[in-house]
Amino acid sequence: MNVRIGIDIGGTKALAVAYGGDGPLAQAHSYTNTDGLDGLTATVSGLVIELAAAPELAGHTIEAIGIGIPGIVDTDRGTVSHGVNVGLDSGDVPLARAITEATGIPTRLSNDVTAATIGAAHYLGSSNDVALISLGTGLAAGLILDGRPRTGLLGSAGEIGHIPYIPSGLECPCGQRGCLELYASGQALSRLWPQGGKHPATHLLAAAQNGDPAAQTALSTWIGAVAHAVTLLVLTLDVAEVLIAGGVTEVGGPLLDALRSELERQANQSQFLSQMGLAERIRLVPSEANIAPLGAALATF
C-alpha cells in the first residue's frame, strides 16, 4: 500500500503523520531545528526516517511528503518566504527541493493555515466553500472557495490578523496599529487574562460564568474581536462555514456558545446581519484533530 506523510512544522515542534488508505498509520514528533534551510531539512528527514522504520509501515511505500509551514508559500515552486518563526527569514527558500533531494521522496509545500483548512474540511466533511480561523499566537484565515484552496497572488490570502480593527489601538509588529490579531488571537487572550496560566481560555470562560466582572469584561473584548473576524469573512466571501481552530478550542462547547451568543447579540442590533445567519455558520474543530498534517498530506494529491 502507498503511504503519504503529512508534516506540520511549527516554530518549536514538528508533527509527522503517515496516512494510508484507511487513515493514519503512525506518527512521529520532533523539536524543530530552526537553523535555516539545513536545520529544517534535517528535522523533516529525521521524521521521515523514523516513520519509515515504524512497524505499521512495514511493506509500504512512502510516495509523497506534504508539509505545512508558516510563511508565504509558493506551492508550485516549492519555496517559502518570510518563515521567520521557523528560521527562514530570507525569501524564496527552496525547501521542497531540499527535502526531496535529502529523502528521495517528492515533496509539496503548503502554508500551515491552508493545510489546516484542507485537513479540517476533510475531517468535518465540510462544504466546498469554507474558511478557517486559526486562533494561535497570531490570527489568520485559511480559505477553500469553490472546492479549491485560495492562497492569492502572493500567497498571503487570509492574513486577516493584520486588518486594522481599532485604528488608534495597540502598535502591531507589522507597523500598523490596532490590528485584529492584537485583540482576537490566543496571544491577545493571554494578555487580556494573564492569570489564566497555560489554559487562559478555559480559565477565563469559567471565571466569566461564575460572575467575575473583570473576566466578563475581558471575555467581551476578546470574543467581540473573534466575532468580528467571523463577520469579516462571511460578508467578504459568503462562505457556507467558518471553522474555528487553534489551541483555544480545547475549551469546546462553552467557547462555541460564547461566540454564537455574541454573533446573535450583534445580529439583534442589525436587520442586515440578522439575515446572514452568522451564528449558524460557525463550527469548532476538535482540539484533538491533527488537521494540519492531514491537510498537508491531502495537498500532495
Helices and strands as residue ranges (DSSP letters): E 2-9, E 13-20, E 23-31, H 36-52, G 55-57, E 61-69, E 72-74, E 79-81, G 84-86, H 95-103, E 107-111, H 112-124, E 130-135, E 139-145, E 148-149, G 160-162, H 181-184, H 186-192, G 194-196, H 200-209, H 213-237, E 241-245, G 247-251, H 253-268, H 271-274, H 278-281, E 282-284, H 291-298
